[in-house]
Amino acid sequence: MSPRLMLCTCEGSQAIDADALGEATGLSTGRVYTNLCGREAPEFRKAAAEQDVVIACGQMAETFAMIADELGLSAPRTFDLRDSAGWSDETAAATPKMAALAAAALIDIPAAPSYDLHSGGTCLILGPEKTAVAAAERLAEHLAVTVAVTDGAPEVLVPDPGYDLITGKLRRAEGSFTKFNVTFDAFSTVLPSGRGTPAMTSPRDGAKASCDILLDLTGRPSLFPAAEKRDGYLRAAPTDQPAIEKAVFEAAQMVGTFEKPLYIRFEPTLCAHSRASKPACSRCQTVCPTGAITSAGETVAINSDICAGCGACASVCPTGAASYEAPTVSNIFRQISTLARAFRSAGGKAPRLLVHETLFGAEAISLAARYGRGLPADTIPLEVNSLAIFGHAEQLAALSAGFVSVDLMAGPKTEVDSVEPELELANAIAGRLLVRLIEPRTPDELEHMVRDRQGVDTNPVSQIVLPIDGRRQTVRLAAKSLHGESRGTIPLPEGAPYGAVVVDTEACTLCLACASLCPTAALSDDPDYPRLMFQQDACIQCGLCTNVCPENAITLRPEMDLSDDALRQTVLKEEEPAECISCGTPFGVQSTIDRIIAQLAGKHPMFSGSDNMRLIQMCDDCRIRAQYHADAQPFASAQRPLPRTTDDYKTTKN
């Protein structure tokens, strides 16, 4: 039995077209309620006991989950209809948007894989003595605490059984929750034995320790990049008492077993980070705010403990080696196409997409709906964990699916440095400014920003394109859709993962080092002829070819060729082959052989007054044979003595 869609007007504060929503979702709706979470809750109890239900109310999800739990049922699926569409001064025209939200709510998005982190509650507190000791006294009953005094020798050296006291200078800190490792110089501990004022041990350098939780009360610069994203690392200025109270409370809760999502799936065989010790693509390292990505030879390594799940690496990875799991790119593409299709099917004409992060964006939309004008009827919100996962591929997929514009709403903690280049690339490929980043500070600013897009670029693409799983393929299809019949070449910003390789044919010697190392086989050779070939669609502009070229004959040109030529191999340079003067077999490039002969003739004793120059003009097999049979061949040795026979022994004996 298919689920039932239960609708509620929230005390008549929004108008809902049950028939339109039922048609968009393919679910039965029945009557429209006015207070399903309160006086009409028995209706929910009855419906939930009979069949699965989907409730168009995200605000009271916990209430419905509690009722379901009382019935021994799993929590029902809920989604927000009121704040996103119903509460608006354009609610009369919001039915297509409601239909889109309802249809997208039915998409099953699997949870990201995860692993367990086990915290025993060992906590290191860094800070001035008075502040750090006060925090330790409060945490001692919950955690195994060590206080590292950072403002010199402690004044009060009375040992406390509740925590350990040390002094020293922190040289290094690394790791994350349950796996912090620290190194101290001038390390000393309190000697608990003896009478009178306790003494300190002799200071020593290089002392190492580990802990589960790191509480930094020094007020100094953060020990880690993107400190707010480092699990288990808590900070507060020693003069900010409310912040200290919050940090102490959070630290006390960090004991036990915790689930850590595996945000990124990494396939090292696809990584184009390096080949033959030559650097290539490092886009993921550049954008990672936490330093979770490091070089590991020909690939990178992603530390899942440090990864905070922003997804920026997956957005910029040109090969798909790094892919996001919460949700996957295919799930995001499916949400985009479902929202656009359902909106049009319900009579909508020109939808706009508003992408926002879970916490800040949802709250801003809710406040705008409750106290302001709400979102326009043509603006559909899409919630994501992090704005960075919505890269240029997702932005272009939304435009080609029928959205006439895309707004990315950044919050106070959004890593905009990784978002802006993707936005610039998407607009460059689209050929128009259809994607923008907005940073509203208040709900009123949000209302103003989303409304100033109305009436601009209201014509969707002439041909709707459904996104596919591959990000690069989706980008190419979207670009073709956005440019209609035009099949020209689009110039792109520096660093774009699409483009051409330009070869200086005068400098190139066809050594083919570039083709042998190209990680995506965009550059290739012909085993039967001296020829360098290139397929633009496969080029990720990693720069490896420019780094390995001994003649500096290669440069990169970021662009996207929309013609079918980009899908075919083209010849960048070819020359006549050199034929062996002995057997006639092609074995190299004639111009290279001629250049070597010209450089050696009359200038090198080994190639003067002999036939050695002919060896350069021979294939490998003929060269070996010629050397072996030559009078002065280097493999010659003394004549081998004849074997001794029985007659030889008899002759010697007589």
QUIWO-V722869 format. One record per pair of residues at least 24 apart in sequence whose C-alpha atoms are under 7 Angstrom apart, sorted by the first residue. I is the first residue (numbers start at 0). GAP is how many residues later the second one is. Records with the same first field share a line. If there is no record, write none. Layout:
# QUIWO-V722869
I->GAP + GAP
This chain:
# QUIWO-V722869
1->25
2->24 + 48 + 49 + 50 + 51
3->24 + 25 + 48 + 49 + 50
4->24 + 48 + 49 + 50
5->47 + 48 + 49 + 50
6->25 + 26 + 48 + 49
7->24 + 25 + 26 + 27 + 28 + 48
8->24 + 25
9->24 + 25
10->24
13->72 + 73
14->71 + 76
16->78
19->79 + 326
20->77 + 78 + 81
23->75 + 79 + 318
24->77 + 78
36->26
53->24
54->24
55->24 + 25
56->24 + 25
78->26
82->282 + 283 + 286
83->281 + 291 + 297
84->290 + 292
86->282 + 283 + 287
87->281 + 285 + 286 + 287 + 288
88->284 + 285
89->286 + 287
90->286
92->284
93->283
95->247 + 250 + 251 + 252
96->246 + 280 + 281 + 283
98->243 + 244 + 247
99->239 + 242 + 243
100->238
102->235 + 239
103->231 + 234 + 235
108->218 + 222
110->215
111->149 + 150 + 151 + 213 + 214 + 215
112->148 + 149
113->145 + 146 + 147 + 148
114->144 + 145 + 146
115->141 + 142 + 143 + 144
116->61 + 140 + 141 + 142 + 143
117->60 + 138 + 139 + 140
118->59 + 93 + 135 + 136 + 137 + 138
119->92 + 135 + 136
120->91 + 133 + 134
121->89 + 90 + 91
122->88 + 89 + 90 + 91
123->87 + 89 + 90 + 91
124->89 + 90 + 91
125->24 + 89 + 90 + 91 + 92
126->89 + 90 + 91
127->90
128->25
130->107
131->85
134->113
135->27
138->113
141->110
142->109
156->40 + 41
157->40
158->33
164->24 + 25
165->24
172->50
174->131
175->54 + 55 + 56 + 129 + 130
176->35 + 36 + 54 + 55
177->33 + 34 + 35
178->31 + 32 + 33
179->30 + 31 + 32
180->28 + 29 + 30
181->26 + 27 + 28
182->24 + 25 + 26
183->24
224->64 + 65 + 66
225->63 + 64
228->79
229->76
261->42
262->46 + 61 + 62 + 63
263->58 + 59 + 60 + 61
264->57 + 58 + 59 + 60
265->55 + 56 + 57
266->54 + 55
267->31 + 53
269->49 + 50 + 51
270->28 + 48 + 50
271->27 + 247
272->25 + 26 + 27
273->24 + 25
274->242
277->266 + 269 + 270
278->265
279->262 + 263 + 264
280->261 + 262
282->33 + 34
283->29 + 32 + 33
286->25 + 26 + 131
287->24 + 25
309->76 + 78 + 79
310->77 + 78
311->76 + 77 + 106
313->75
314->74 + 75 + 76
317->179 + 222
328->140
329->139
332->61 + 134
335->62
336->64 + 129
339->61 + 62 + 63
349->28 + 53 + 54 + 108 + 109 + 110
350->27 + 28 + 29 + 52 + 53
351->26 + 27 + 28 + 51 + 52 + 53 + 54
352->26 + 27 + 28 + 50 + 52 + 53 + 54
353->25 + 26 + 27 + 28 + 52 + 53 + 54 + 55
354->26 + 27 + 28 + 52 + 53 + 54
355->26 + 27 + 28 + 31 + 52 + 53 + 54
356->26 + 27 + 28 + 29 + 30
357->25 + 26 + 27
359->51
360->48 + 50
363->79
364->78
366->76
367->75 + 76 + 79
373->73
374->72
375->75
386->27
387->30 + 31
390->31
391->30 + 31 + 33 + 34
392->78 + 81 + 82
394->31
395->30 + 79 + 82
396->70 + 77 + 78 + 81
399->61 + 64 + 65 + 78 + 81 + 82
400->63 + 64 + 65
401->58 + 59 + 62
402->57
403->53 + 54 + 55 + 56
404->29 + 30
405->28 + 29 + 30
406->28 + 29 + 30 + 31
407->28 + 29 + 30
408->28 + 29 + 30
409->27 + 28 + 29
410->28
424->67 + 68
427->64
428->50 + 61
429->49 + 52
479->82
486->75 + 76
487->73 + 74 + 75
488->70 + 71 + 72 + 73
489->69 + 70 + 71
490->67 + 68 + 69
491->66 + 67
492->65
493->64
495->62
496->43 + 44
497->41 + 42 + 43 + 60 + 61 + 62
498->37 + 40 + 42 + 58 + 59 + 60 + 61
499->36 + 56 + 57 + 58 + 59
500->53 + 54 + 55 + 56
501->52 + 53 + 54 + 55
502->50 + 51 + 52 + 69
503->49 + 50
504->68
506->44 + 46
507->43 + 45
508->83
512->35 + 36
513->31 + 34 + 35
517->26 + 27
528->48
529->44 + 45 + 46 + 47 + 59
530->40 + 42 + 43 + 44
531->39 + 40 + 41 + 42
532->36 + 37 + 38 + 39
533->35 + 36 + 37 + 38
534->31 + 32 + 33 + 34 + 35
535->30 + 31
536->29 + 30
579->37 + 38 + 39
580->36 + 37
581->36 + 40
584->34
586->32
592->24
